[in-house]
Amino acid sequence: MLLSKSSNNFSFLISFPLNYSLLYLIKFNQLCFLTILPLLGGIFVIILISIIFHSKLIFNYEWTCGLTYLPSISRIINLPAERIIWNFLILFHIPLRNYLCKIYLLSGLFDHLFLLLLSIVGERENSELHVIFFSSFLFSTFINFNIHFYLEINLNKKFRFIFLFLLFLLIPLIIFFFSINQLYCSKYSYEIFVLIEYFIVFCIFGFNCCIFFEKHLNCFFIILKIK
C-alpha cells in the first residue's frame, strides 16, 4: 500500500496480488462511529426500556437513606433485563475501541477494566464494590482523557477542554454529594448526585464524540478476499 499526499487531503494508492480483491473499505470515522454507537445507543435504549417496563424499580425505590426519586445510571444498567443489553454492548464495543487507542497503557487498561467491573457488579449485588469500581473508572477515564488531550496534535482542543474542565468540576461534586448522602442521609443529596452523574456521562460521551469534528488521516481498514 502506498500513501500519497496532495494539499490537505490524503489518498491511498492500493495494489493487490492477482488472487486478492478488495472486500471492504472502512474509513476511520466510520470505525469511530461503530465504536461509540453501541454505548450511546445502549444508554438511550436501556433508559427507555426501564421507564416503560420497570418504572417501579427505578423511581421511588428504597436505598441506603430511604426513598430516592431519581434513578442513577448504575441502577438502570443493573436491572435484570437492561443489564443483559448493556453487557452485550460493552463486550461488543471494547474490541473496536482498541483500534482507536494509542494504548495509553495504565489509564486505558483501568478504564476498560473498571467499566466492565461496574457493569458486572451492580449496586444490588454489592453496593460497596460497585462504588469502588465506579470511582476507579471515573478517575482512570479522567486521566486517560488528559493524556489524550496533551499528546494528540489533531484534536478539537476547544471542545475537548470544555468537557475536561466540566469533568474537573463535576468529579469533586459527585464525591461530595455521594459522601454526605452516605454519611448524613441529607435530603435530596442522592438526587443531586444522580443529576451530576448524568452530566458526567454526557461529558464522557461528548469528549469521545469530538473525534468526528477533527482532522485525521484518512486511514482505511481493508479486508481482502481470495478470488
Residue frames as a rotation matrix with the C-alpha (Angstrom) as fourth column:
MET 1
0.581 0.814 0.000 0.00
0.814 -0.581 0.000 0.00
0.000 0.000 -1.000 0.00
LEU 2
-0.583 -0.755 0.299 1.35
0.762 -0.636 -0.120 3.43
0.281 0.157 0.947 -0.98
LEU 3
0.330 0.655 -0.680 0.33
0.815 -0.561 -0.144 6.72
-0.476 -0.507 -0.719 0.58
SER 4
-0.493 -0.449 0.745 0.30
0.763 -0.635 0.122 9.96
0.418 0.629 0.655 -1.39
LYS 5
-0.069 0.421 -0.904 -0.47
0.745 -0.581 -0.327 13.45
-0.664 -0.696 -0.274 -0.14
SER 6
-0.500 -0.035 0.866 -1.93
0.695 -0.613 0.376 16.36
0.518 0.789 0.330 -2.06
SER 7
-0.239 0.301 0.923 -2.64
-0.347 -0.915 0.208 19.70
0.907 -0.270 0.323 -0.30
ASN 8
-0.443 0.110 0.890 -4.64
-0.897 -0.045 -0.440 18.93
-0.008 -0.993 0.119 2.85
ASN 9
0.650 0.758 0.043 -6.09
-0.751 0.651 -0.110 15.67
-0.111 0.039 0.993 1.58
PHE 10
-0.492 -0.758 0.427 -4.65
-0.666 0.644 0.376 12.19
-0.560 -0.100 -0.822 1.84
SER 11
0.592 0.657 -0.467 -5.28
-0.806 0.487 -0.337 9.42
0.007 0.576 0.818 -0.62
PHE 12
0.050 -0.512 0.857 -4.25
-0.388 0.781 0.489 5.80
-0.920 -0.357 -0.160 -0.83
LEU 13
0.133 -0.099 -0.986 -2.78
-0.957 0.245 -0.154 4.04
0.256 0.965 -0.062 -3.83
ILE 14
0.143 0.069 0.987 -3.55
-0.640 0.767 0.039 0.39
-0.755 -0.638 0.154 -3.34
SER 15
-0.056 -0.172 -0.984 -2.22
-0.883 0.468 -0.032 -2.57
0.465 0.867 -0.178 -5.26
PHE 16
0.379 0.302 0.875 -3.12
-0.711 0.700 0.067 -6.22
-0.592 -0.648 0.480 -4.64
PRO 17
-0.789 -0.528 0.312 -1.85
-0.265 0.752 0.603 -9.60
-0.554 0.394 -0.734 -5.77
LEU 18
-0.721 0.480 -0.500 -3.86
-0.557 0.028 0.830 -11.10
0.412 0.877 0.247 -8.62
ASN 19
-0.491 0.530 -0.692 -5.61
0.411 0.841 0.353 -13.64
0.768 -0.111 -0.630 -6.40
TYR 20
-0.568 0.315 -0.760 -6.96
0.726 -0.244 -0.643 -11.00
-0.388 -0.917 -0.089 -3.99
SER 21
-0.292 0.513 0.807 -9.74
0.504 -0.635 0.586 -8.47
0.813 0.578 -0.073 -4.30
LEU 22
-0.934 -0.008 0.357 -10.98
-0.248 -0.705 -0.664 -5.60
0.257 -0.709 0.657 -2.15
LEU 23
-0.459 0.792 -0.403 -13.91
0.754 0.587 0.295 -6.70
0.470 -0.168 -0.866 0.00
TYR 24
0.673 0.650 -0.354 -14.47
0.738 -0.553 0.387 -3.78
0.056 -0.521 -0.851 2.40
LEU 25
-0.448 -0.729 0.517 -13.11
0.551 -0.681 -0.483 -0.27
0.704 0.068 0.707 2.66
ILE 26
0.536 0.656 -0.531 -13.86
0.797 -0.187 0.574 1.26
0.278 -0.731 -0.623 6.07
LYS 27
0.109 -0.470 0.876 -12.97
0.027 -0.880 -0.475 4.83
0.994 0.075 -0.083 6.91
PHE 28
-0.793 -0.517 -0.323 -11.52
0.355 0.039 -0.934 5.78
0.496 -0.855 0.153 10.27
ASN 29
-0.756 0.552 0.353 -14.55
-0.651 -0.693 -0.310 7.93
0.073 -0.464 0.883 11.15
GLN 30
0.178 0.829 -0.530 -16.84
-0.636 0.508 0.581 5.02
0.751 0.233 0.617 10.34
LEU 31
-0.176 -0.331 -0.927 -14.93
0.451 0.810 -0.375 2.84
0.875 -0.484 0.007 12.79
CYS 32
-0.980 -0.146 0.134 -15.21
-0.028 -0.567 -0.823 5.59
0.196 -0.810 0.552 15.41
PHE 33
-0.312 0.944 0.104 -18.95
-0.890 -0.329 0.317 5.71
0.334 0.006 0.943 14.84
LEU 34
0.272 0.384 -0.882 -19.26
-0.176 0.921 0.347 1.93
0.946 0.060 0.318 15.20
THR 35
-0.565 -0.589 -0.578 -17.28
0.478 0.337 -0.811 2.11
0.673 -0.734 0.091 18.44
ILE 36
-0.972 0.173 0.162 -19.29
-0.236 -0.697 -0.677 4.88
-0.004 -0.696 0.718 20.08
LEU 37
-0.370 0.909 -0.194 -22.72
-0.659 -0.110 0.744 3.85
0.655 0.403 0.640 18.77
PRO 38
-0.160 0.370 -0.915 -23.22
0.381 0.879 0.288 0.72
0.911 -0.302 -0.281 20.96
LEU 39
-0.672 -0.148 -0.726 -22.67
0.741 -0.127 -0.660 2.68
0.005 -0.981 0.195 24.18
LEU 40
-0.935 0.324 -0.143 -24.51
-0.316 -0.946 -0.077 5.84
-0.160 -0.027 0.987 23.17
GLY 41
-0.331 0.845 -0.421 -27.41
-0.561 0.183 0.808 3.91
0.759 0.503 0.413 21.67
GLY 42
-0.360 0.129 -0.924 -27.37
0.505 0.859 -0.077 1.43
0.784 -0.495 -0.375 24.55
ILE 43
-0.956 -0.013 -0.295 -27.78
0.260 -0.507 -0.822 4.17
-0.139 -0.862 0.488 27.16
PHE 44
-0.643 0.749 -0.161 -30.91
-0.766 -0.630 0.130 5.51
-0.004 0.207 0.978 25.46
VAL 45
-0.238 0.557 -0.796 -32.36
-0.340 0.720 0.605 2.04
0.910 0.415 0.018 24.82
ILE 46
-0.496 0.020 -0.868 -32.00
0.643 0.680 -0.352 0.77
0.584 -0.733 -0.350 28.38
ILE 47
-0.957 0.228 -0.180 -33.30
-0.045 -0.728 -0.685 4.05
-0.287 -0.647 0.706 29.86
LEU 48
-0.459 0.821 -0.339 -36.34
-0.831 -0.262 0.491 3.81
0.315 0.507 0.803 27.59
ILE 49
-0.223 0.338 -0.915 -36.92
0.033 0.940 0.339 0.13
0.974 0.046 -0.221 28.45
SER 50
-0.768 -0.138 -0.626 -36.57
0.595 0.208 -0.776 0.77
0.238 -0.968 -0.077 32.19
ILE 51
-0.870 0.487 -0.079 -39.02
-0.425 -0.821 -0.381 3.71
-0.250 -0.298 0.921 32.11
ILE 52
-0.261 0.812 -0.522 -41.63
-0.805 0.115 0.582 1.77
0.532 0.572 0.624 30.09
PHE 53
0.220 0.354 -0.909 -41.39
-0.095 0.935 0.341 -1.65
0.971 0.011 0.239 31.76
HIS 54
0.019 -0.323 -0.946 -39.66
0.854 0.497 -0.153 -1.19
0.520 -0.805 0.285 35.12
SER 55
-0.036 -0.020 0.999 -40.61
-0.076 -0.997 -0.022 2.27
0.996 -0.077 0.035 36.35
LYS 56
0.882 0.430 0.191 -41.41
-0.226 0.032 0.974 0.94
0.413 -0.902 0.125 39.83
LEU 57
0.662 -0.695 -0.280 -37.83
0.749 0.599 0.283 -0.30
-0.029 -0.398 0.917 40.17
ILE 58
-0.313 -0.859 0.405 -36.15
0.866 -0.433 -0.250 3.00
0.390 0.272 0.880 39.23
PHE 59
-0.387 0.237 0.891 -38.44
-0.229 -0.961 0.156 5.66
0.893 -0.144 0.426 40.73
ASN 60
0.218 0.480 0.850 -39.28
-0.900 -0.239 0.365 5.98
0.378 -0.844 0.379 44.44
TYR 61
0.539 -0.103 -0.836 -37.28
0.134 0.990 -0.035 2.91
0.831 -0.093 0.548 45.41
GLU 62
0.978 -0.178 0.111 -35.71
-0.129 -0.092 0.987 2.17
-0.166 -0.980 -0.113 48.78
TRP 63
0.373 -0.921 -0.107 -31.96
0.189 0.189 -0.964 2.68
0.908 0.339 0.245 49.07
THR 64
-0.480 -0.708 -0.518 -29.46
0.609 0.156 -0.778 3.47
0.631 -0.689 0.357 51.84
CYS 65
-0.984 0.038 -0.176 -31.24
0.098 -0.706 -0.701 6.55
-0.151 -0.707 0.691 53.17
GLY 66
-0.229 0.973 -0.041 -34.84
0.066 -0.027 -0.997 5.73
-0.971 -0.231 -0.058 52.30
LEU 67
0.579 0.569 0.584 -36.79
0.616 0.164 -0.771 6.57
-0.535 0.806 -0.256 49.15
THR 68
-0.624 -0.700 -0.347 -34.95
0.192 -0.568 0.800 8.01
-0.757 0.433 0.489 46.14
TYR 69
0.357 0.881 -0.311 -36.76
0.002 -0.334 -0.943 9.95
-0.934 0.335 -0.121 43.44
LEU 70
0.581 -0.236 -0.779 -34.31
-0.813 -0.223 -0.538 9.75
-0.047 0.946 -0.321 40.53
PRO 71
0.921 -0.258 0.291 -32.60
0.236 0.966 0.109 6.60
-0.309 -0.032 0.950 39.21
SER 72
0.106 -0.944 -0.313 -28.83
-0.592 -0.313 0.742 6.55
-0.799 0.106 -0.592 38.84
ILE 73
0.307 -0.084 -0.948 -27.44
-0.904 0.286 -0.318 5.14
0.298 0.955 0.012 35.60
SER 74
-0.784 -0.621 0.016 -25.79
-0.577 0.718 -0.389 2.45
0.230 -0.314 -0.921 37.71
ARG 75
-0.432 0.722 0.541 -29.25
-0.369 0.405 -0.836 1.44
-0.823 -0.561 0.091 38.94
ILE 76
0.479 0.689 -0.544 -30.67
-0.752 0.003 -0.659 1.29
-0.453 0.725 0.520 35.42
ILE 77
0.081 -0.507 -0.858 -27.87
-0.838 0.431 -0.333 -0.80
0.539 0.747 -0.390 33.88
ASN 78
-0.865 -0.426 0.266 -28.12
-0.499 0.672 -0.547 -3.20
0.054 -0.606 -0.793 36.81
LEU 79
0.102 0.957 0.272 -31.76
-0.830 0.233 -0.507 -4.17
-0.549 -0.174 0.818 36.25
PRO 80
-0.001 -0.182 0.983 -32.09
0.009 0.983 0.182 -7.81
-1.000 0.009 0.000 35.11
ALA 81
0.641 0.301 0.706 -33.20
0.659 0.255 -0.707 -7.22
-0.393 0.919 -0.035 31.50
GLU 82
0.970 -0.233 -0.065 -31.31
-0.239 -0.881 -0.407 -3.97
0.037 0.411 -0.911 30.98
ARG 83
0.292 -0.927 0.237 -28.00
-0.634 -0.003 0.773 -5.38
-0.716 -0.376 -0.588 32.21
ILE 84
0.220 -0.173 0.960 -28.11
0.523 0.852 0.034 -8.12
-0.824 0.494 0.278 29.52
ILE 85
0.849 0.140 0.510 -28.38
0.517 -0.423 -0.744 -5.49
0.111 0.895 -0.432 26.78
TRP 86
0.848 -0.524 0.074 -25.74
-0.528 -0.830 0.180 -3.25
-0.033 -0.192 -0.981 28.36
ASN 87
0.232 -0.803 0.549 -23.19
-0.340 0.462 0.819 -6.02
-0.911 -0.377 -0.166 28.99
PHE 88
0.418 -0.033 0.908 -23.59
0.740 0.592 -0.319 -7.30
-0.527 0.805 0.272 25.43
LEU 89
0.918 -0.031 0.396 -22.95
0.244 -0.742 -0.625 -3.82
0.313 0.670 -0.673 24.02
ILE 90
0.657 -0.736 0.166 -19.96
-0.635 -0.422 0.647 -3.32
-0.406 -0.530 -0.744 26.32
LEU 91
0.127 -0.608 0.784 -18.41
0.134 0.793 0.594 -6.58
-0.983 0.030 0.182 25.13
PHE 92
0.573 0.145 0.807 -19.14
0.799 0.119 -0.589 -5.65
-0.181 0.982 -0.048 21.51
HIS 93
0.980 -0.074 0.182 -17.65
-0.025 -0.966 -0.259 -2.17
0.195 0.249 -0.949 21.90
ILE 94
0.657 -0.751 0.068 -14.35
-0.258 -0.139 0.956 -2.99
-0.708 -0.646 -0.285 23.62
PRO 95
0.098 -0.685 0.722 -12.56
0.728 0.544 0.417 -4.80
-0.678 0.485 0.552 20.73
LEU 96
0.490 0.127 0.862 -13.44
0.779 -0.507 -0.369 -1.94
0.390 0.853 -0.348 18.35
ARG 97
0.997 -0.073 0.027 -12.26
-0.077 -0.867 0.493 0.61
-0.013 -0.494 -0.870 20.89
ASN 98
0.439 -0.890 0.121 -8.79
0.339 0.288 0.895 -0.94
-0.832 -0.352 0.428 20.95
TYR 99
0.119 -0.373 0.920 -8.27
0.993 0.030 -0.116 0.07
0.016 0.927 0.374 17.31
LEU 100
0.678 0.260 0.687 -8.79
0.363 -0.932 -0.005 3.72
0.639 0.253 -0.727 18.21
CYS 101
0.954 -0.288 -0.079 -6.35
-0.029 -0.351 0.936 3.89
-0.297 -0.891 -0.344 21.13
LYS 102
0.339 -0.936 -0.095 -2.64
-0.455 -0.075 -0.887 4.64
0.824 0.344 -0.451 21.09
ILE 103
0.424 -0.043 -0.904 -2.69
0.579 0.780 0.235 2.43
0.696 -0.624 0.356 24.15
TYR 104
-0.021 -0.325 0.946 -2.42
-0.669 -0.698 -0.255 4.86
0.743 -0.638 -0.203 27.00
LEU 105
-0.536 -0.314 -0.784 -1.22
-0.101 0.946 -0.309 1.88
0.838 -0.086 -0.538 28.91
LEU 106
-0.925 0.109 -0.364 -2.33
0.378 0.345 -0.859 2.14
0.032 -0.932 -0.360 32.51
SER 107
-0.657 0.709 -0.256 -5.21
-0.433 -0.633 -0.642 4.60
-0.617 -0.311 0.723 32.27
GLY 108
-0.265 0.554 -0.789 -6.65
-0.910 0.128 0.395 2.93
0.320 0.823 0.470 29.19
LEU 109
-0.655 -0.048 -0.754 -6.37
0.033 0.995 -0.092 -0.51
0.755 -0.085 -0.651 30.75
PHE 110
-0.898 0.305 -0.317 -8.03
0.354 0.072 -0.933 0.53
-0.262 -0.949 -0.173 34.00
ASP 111
-0.570 0.712 -0.409 -10.68
-0.760 -0.646 -0.065 2.48
-0.311 0.274 0.910 32.10
HIS 112
-0.257 0.428 -0.867 -11.70
-0.614 0.620 0.488 -0.74
0.746 0.658 0.104 30.30
LEU 113
-0.747 -0.147 -0.648 -11.34
0.268 0.826 -0.496 -2.90
0.608 -0.544 -0.578 33.38
PHE 114
-0.893 0.376 -0.246 -13.45
0.154 -0.258 -0.954 -0.81
-0.422 -0.890 0.173 35.76
LEU 115
-0.445 0.771 -0.456 -16.11
-0.895 -0.402 0.193 -0.15
-0.035 0.494 0.869 33.13
LEU 116
-0.302 0.276 -0.913 -16.54
-0.260 0.897 0.357 -3.91
0.917 0.345 -0.199 32.82
LEU 117
-0.824 -0.107 -0.556 -16.49
0.443 0.490 -0.751 -4.42
0.353 -0.865 -0.356 36.59
LEU 118
-0.824 0.548 -0.144 -19.08
-0.274 -0.607 -0.746 -1.75
-0.497 -0.575 0.650 37.40
SER 119
-0.265 0.736 -0.622 -21.30
-0.905 0.032 0.424 -3.21
0.332 0.676 0.658 34.66
ILE 120
-0.306 0.077 -0.949 -20.99
-0.012 0.996 0.085 -6.76
0.952 0.037 -0.304 36.03
VAL 121
-0.557 0.069 -0.827 -21.11
0.815 0.236 -0.529 -5.96
0.158 -0.969 -0.188 39.77
GLY 122
-0.137 0.619 0.774 -24.17
0.223 -0.742 0.633 -3.78
0.965 0.259 -0.036 40.29
GLU 123
-0.596 -0.061 0.801 -25.34
-0.637 -0.571 -0.518 -1.91
0.489 -0.818 0.302 43.37
ARG 124
0.516 0.849 0.115 -27.91
-0.772 0.402 0.493 -4.65
0.372 -0.343 0.862 44.06
GLU 125
0.619 -0.349 -0.704 -25.22
0.283 0.935 -0.214 -7.33
0.733 -0.067 0.677 44.41
ASN 126
0.141 -0.660 -0.738 -22.54
0.981 -0.007 0.193 -5.36
-0.133 -0.751 0.646 46.25
SER 127
0.902 0.343 0.263 -23.02
0.388 -0.911 -0.142 -1.62
0.190 0.230 -0.954 46.60
GLU 128
0.645 -0.720 -0.254 -19.61
-0.139 -0.438 0.888 -1.05
-0.751 -0.538 -0.382 48.24
LEU 129
-0.248 -0.749 0.615 -17.70
0.544 0.417 0.728 -2.77
-0.801 0.515 0.304 45.42
HIS 130
0.312 0.454 0.834 -19.83
0.948 -0.201 -0.245 -1.01
0.057 0.868 -0.494 42.82
VAL 131
0.982 0.019 -0.189 -18.95
0.058 -0.977 0.203 2.39
-0.181 -0.210 -0.961 44.29
ILE 132
0.194 -0.981 0.006 -15.23
-0.056 -0.005 0.998 1.48
-0.979 -0.194 -0.056 44.24
PHE 133
-0.260 -0.264 0.929 -15.43
0.825 0.440 0.356 0.34
-0.502 0.858 0.103 40.60
PHE 134
0.655 0.576 0.490 -17.39
0.743 -0.609 -0.278 3.44
0.138 0.546 -0.827 39.56
SER 135
0.854 -0.385 -0.350 -14.93
-0.151 -0.827 0.542 5.79
-0.498 -0.410 -0.764 41.30
SER 136
-0.093 -0.942 0.323 -11.94
0.165 0.305 0.938 3.98
-0.982 0.140 0.127 39.80
PHE 137
0.020 0.192 0.981 -13.49
0.983 0.178 -0.055 4.14
-0.185 0.965 -0.185 36.33
LEU 138
0.910 0.411 0.048 -14.14
0.414 -0.902 -0.125 7.85
-0.008 0.133 -0.991 36.74
PHE 139
0.584 -0.755 -0.299 -10.57
-0.305 -0.545 0.781 8.69
-0.752 -0.365 -0.548 37.76
SER 140
-0.276 -0.714 0.644 -8.91
0.410 0.518 0.750 6.44
-0.869 0.472 0.150 35.16
THR 141
0.325 0.477 0.817 -11.13
0.945 -0.128 -0.301 7.95
-0.039 0.870 -0.492 32.44
PHE 142
0.975 0.033 -0.219 -10.22
0.057 -0.993 0.101 11.47
-0.214 -0.111 -0.970 33.55
ILE 143
0.153 -0.988 -0.019 -6.50
-0.199 -0.050 0.979 10.62
-0.968 -0.146 -0.205 33.48
ASN 144
-0.226 -0.193 0.955 -6.86
0.762 0.576 0.297 8.94
-0.607 0.795 0.017 30.07
PHE 145
0.700 0.557 0.448 -8.66
0.714 -0.565 -0.413 11.98
0.023 0.608 -0.793 28.64
ASN 146
0.805 -0.448 -0.389 -5.96
-0.236 -0.844 0.482 14.32
-0.545 -0.296 -0.785 29.95
ILE 147
-0.203 -0.905 0.375 -3.17
0.104 0.360 0.927 12.25
-0.974 0.227 0.021 28.39
HIS 148
0.005 0.311 0.950 -5.10
0.956 0.279 -0.096 12.11
-0.295 0.909 -0.296 25.13
PHE 149
0.905 0.420 -0.070 -5.64
0.395 -0.890 -0.226 15.87
-0.157 0.177 -0.972 25.22
TYR 150
0.589 -0.732 -0.344 -1.96
-0.420 -0.640 0.644 16.72
-0.691 -0.235 -0.684 25.73
LEU 151
-0.283 -0.782 0.555 -0.40
0.095 0.553 0.828 14.14
-0.954 0.287 -0.082 23.40
GLU 152
0.054 0.373 0.926 -2.60
0.931 0.317 -0.182 14.39
-0.362 0.872 -0.330 20.32
ILE 153
-0.773 -0.443 -0.454 -1.99
0.250 -0.871 0.423 17.23
-0.583 0.214 0.784 17.88
ASN 154
-0.875 0.453 0.172 -5.11
0.110 -0.160 0.981 16.93
0.472 0.877 0.090 15.71
LEU 155
-0.501 0.706 -0.501 -7.62
0.857 0.322 -0.402 17.49
-0.122 -0.631 -0.766 18.48
ASN 156
0.108 0.626 0.772 -10.51
0.319 -0.758 0.570 19.90
0.942 0.184 -0.281 18.61
LYS 157
-0.703 -0.604 -0.376 -8.89
0.497 -0.039 -0.867 21.50
0.509 -0.796 0.327 21.64
LYS 158
-0.698 0.440 0.565 -11.65
-0.553 -0.832 -0.036 23.96
0.455 -0.338 0.824 22.44
PHE 159
0.347 0.937 -0.052 -14.46
-0.712 0.299 0.636 21.46
0.611 -0.183 0.770 22.97
ARG 160
0.208 -0.357 -0.910 -12.19
0.418 0.874 -0.248 18.80
0.884 -0.329 0.331 24.47
PHE 161
-0.826 -0.554 0.104 -11.02
0.184 -0.438 -0.880 21.36
0.533 -0.708 0.464 27.02
ILE 162
-0.315 0.795 0.519 -14.61
-0.815 -0.506 0.281 22.30
0.486 -0.335 0.807 27.88
PHE 163
0.616 0.576 -0.538 -15.54
-0.278 0.797 0.536 18.67
0.737 -0.181 0.651 28.58
LEU 164
-0.132 -0.753 -0.645 -12.33
0.590 0.463 -0.662 18.11
0.797 -0.468 0.383 30.56
PHE 165
-0.837 -0.176 0.518 -12.93
-0.208 -0.772 -0.600 21.24
0.506 -0.610 0.610 32.61
LEU 166
0.131 0.962 0.241 -16.51
-0.814 -0.034 0.580 20.18
0.566 -0.272 0.778 33.34
LEU 167
0.529 -0.015 -0.849 -15.26
0.238 0.962 0.131 16.77
0.815 -0.271 0.512 34.48
PHE 168
-0.569 -0.818 -0.079 -12.69
0.392 -0.185 -0.901 18.53
0.723 -0.544 0.426 36.67
LEU 169
-0.645 0.409 0.646 -15.54
-0.670 -0.709 -0.220 20.41
0.368 -0.575 0.731 38.38
LEU 170
0.310 0.936 -0.169 -18.06
-0.757 0.351 0.552 17.58
0.576 -0.043 0.817 38.48
ILE 171
0.030 -0.338 -0.941 -15.88
0.194 0.925 -0.327 14.79
0.981 -0.173 0.093 39.92
PRO 172
-0.937 -0.347 -0.038 -15.32
0.104 -0.174 -0.979 16.53
0.333 -0.922 0.199 43.31
LEU 173
-0.477 0.829 0.291 -19.02
-0.869 -0.495 -0.015 17.45
0.132 -0.260 0.957 43.41
ILE 174
0.331 0.635 -0.698 -20.23
-0.502 0.745 0.440 13.90
0.799 0.205 0.565 42.82
ILE 175
-0.399 -0.549 -0.735 -17.87
0.413 0.608 -0.678 12.64
0.818 -0.574 -0.016 45.54
PHE 176
-0.947 0.020 0.321 -19.13
-0.261 -0.631 -0.731 15.32
0.188 -0.776 0.602 47.94
PHE 177
-0.160 0.980 0.122 -22.85
-0.968 -0.180 0.177 14.68
0.195 -0.090 0.977 47.44
PHE 178
0.273 0.199 -0.941 -22.43
-0.151 0.975 0.162 10.90
0.950 0.098 0.296 47.49
SER 179
-0.659 -0.630 -0.411 -20.46
0.326 0.254 -0.911 11.19
0.678 -0.734 0.038 50.74
ILE 180
-0.846 0.363 0.390 -22.98
-0.533 -0.580 -0.616 13.40
0.002 -0.729 0.685 52.55
ASN 181
0.167 0.917 -0.362 -25.75
-0.823 0.332 0.461 11.08
0.543 0.221 0.810 51.38
GLN 182
0.143 -0.178 -0.974 -23.98
0.162 0.975 -0.154 8.03
0.976 -0.136 0.168 52.78
LEU 183
-0.750 -0.576 -0.325 -22.81
0.414 -0.025 -0.910 9.69
0.516 -0.817 0.257 55.99
TYR 184
-0.932 0.330 -0.152 -25.70
-0.095 -0.624 -0.776 12.02
-0.351 -0.708 0.612 56.87
CYS 185
-0.445 0.798 0.408 -28.63
0.884 0.464 0.056 11.00
-0.144 0.385 -0.911 54.61
SER 186
-0.709 0.141 -0.691 -29.09
-0.033 -0.985 -0.167 14.67
-0.705 -0.096 0.703 53.69
LYS 187
0.275 0.940 0.203 -32.36
0.305 0.115 -0.946 15.39
-0.912 0.322 -0.254 51.92
TYR 188
0.960 0.239 -0.147 -32.11
-0.086 -0.248 -0.965 15.41
-0.267 0.939 -0.218 48.11
SER 189
0.123 -0.985 -0.123 -28.36
-0.720 -0.174 0.672 14.72
-0.683 0.006 -0.730 48.23
TYR 190
-0.329 -0.220 0.918 -28.85
0.294 0.900 0.321 11.47
-0.897 0.376 -0.232 46.31
GLU 191
0.660 0.630 0.409 -30.95
0.608 -0.126 -0.784 13.18
-0.443 0.766 -0.466 43.63
ILE 192
0.761 -0.477 -0.440 -28.23
-0.552 -0.832 -0.054 15.82
-0.341 0.284 -0.896 43.19
PHE 193
-0.238 -0.851 0.467 -25.65
-0.409 0.524 0.747 13.02
-0.881 -0.013 -0.473 42.98
VAL 194
0.030 0.335 0.942 -27.71
0.648 0.711 -0.273 11.34
-0.761 0.619 -0.196 40.23
LEU 195
0.941 0.329 -0.080 -28.06
0.175 -0.675 -0.717 14.59
-0.290 0.660 -0.693 38.24
ILE 196
0.340 -0.902 -0.267 -24.29
-0.783 -0.428 0.450 15.11
-0.520 0.056 -0.852 38.42
GLU 197
-0.289 -0.398 0.871 -23.81
0.063 0.900 0.432 11.51
-0.955 0.180 -0.235 37.26
TYR 198
0.604 0.579 0.547 -25.96
0.613 0.101 -0.784 12.29
-0.509 0.809 -0.294 34.19
PHE 199
0.901 -0.290 -0.324 -23.79
-0.392 -0.862 -0.321 15.30
-0.186 0.416 -0.890 33.38
ILE 200
-0.023 -0.965 0.263 -20.59
-0.629 0.218 0.746 13.26
-0.777 -0.148 -0.612 33.82
VAL 201
-0.056 0.083 0.995 -21.82
0.518 0.855 -0.042 10.58
-0.854 0.513 -0.091 31.40
PHE 202
0.901 0.412 0.138 -22.73
0.349 -0.496 -0.795 13.35
-0.259 0.764 -0.590 28.94
CYS 203
0.604 -0.743 -0.288 -19.21
-0.703 -0.667 0.246 14.84
-0.375 0.054 -0.925 29.24
ILE 204
-0.226 -0.687 0.691 -17.57
-0.190 0.727 0.660 11.45
-0.956 0.018 -0.294 28.67
PHE 205
0.255 0.397 0.882 -19.61
0.782 0.452 -0.429 10.86
-0.569 0.799 -0.195 25.53
GLY 206
0.972 0.147 -0.185 -19.07
0.038 -0.871 -0.490 14.46
-0.233 0.469 -0.852 24.43
PHE 207
0.223 -0.968 -0.113 -15.29
-0.641 -0.233 0.732 14.18
-0.735 -0.090 -0.672 24.78
ASN 208
-0.376 -0.366 0.851 -15.23
0.245 0.847 0.473 10.99
-0.893 0.386 -0.229 22.69
CYS 209
0.460 0.666 0.588 -17.62
0.757 0.052 -0.651 12.37
-0.464 0.744 -0.480 20.05
CYS 210
0.551 -0.340 -0.762 -15.26
-0.338 -0.926 0.169 15.31
-0.763 0.164 -0.625 19.40
ILE 211
-0.410 -0.782 0.470 -13.28
0.111 0.468 0.876 12.92
-0.905 0.411 -0.105 17.19
PHE 212
0.152 0.559 0.815 -15.91
0.900 0.262 -0.348 13.36
-0.408 0.787 -0.463 14.45
PHE 213
0.970 0.244 0.001 -15.02
0.230 -0.910 -0.344 17.06
-0.083 0.334 -0.939 14.12
GLU 214
0.366 -0.917 -0.161 -11.24
-0.331 -0.290 0.898 16.62
-0.870 -0.275 -0.409 13.98
LYS 215
0.637 -0.234 -0.734 -8.91
-0.753 0.017 -0.658 16.29
0.166 0.972 -0.165 11.01
HIS 216
0.260 -0.525 0.811 -7.48
-0.337 0.737 0.585 12.81
-0.905 -0.425 0.014 10.93
LEU 217
-0.698 -0.546 -0.463 -5.51
-0.664 0.252 0.704 10.99
-0.268 0.799 -0.538 8.29
ASN 218
0.358 0.883 -0.303 -7.97
-0.934 0.329 -0.142 9.07
-0.025 0.334 0.942 6.13
CYS 219
-0.731 -0.643 0.227 -6.82
-0.662 0.749 -0.012 5.74
-0.163 -0.159 -0.974 7.39
PHE 220
0.255 0.838 -0.483 -8.66
-0.903 0.385 0.190 2.74
0.345 0.388 0.855 5.99
PHE 221
-0.359 -0.254 0.898 -9.06
-0.591 0.807 -0.008 -0.75
-0.723 -0.533 -0.440 7.32
ILE 222
-0.022 0.242 -0.970 -9.08
-0.982 0.175 0.066 -3.20
0.185 0.954 0.234 4.43
ILE 223
0.039 0.092 0.995 -10.28
-0.379 0.923 -0.071 -6.78
-0.925 -0.374 0.071 4.38
LEU 224
-0.413 -0.300 -0.860 -9.18
-0.909 0.071 0.411 -8.91
-0.062 0.951 -0.301 1.44
LYS 225
0.451 0.625 0.637 -10.89
-0.456 0.775 -0.438 -11.89
-0.767 -0.093 0.635 -0.06
ILE 226
-0.702 -0.678 0.220 -9.26
-0.199 0.483 0.853 -14.64
-0.684 0.554 -0.474 -2.12
LYS 227
-0.138 0.642 -0.755 -10.96
-0.985 -0.172 0.033 -14.99
-0.109 0.747 0.655 -5.50
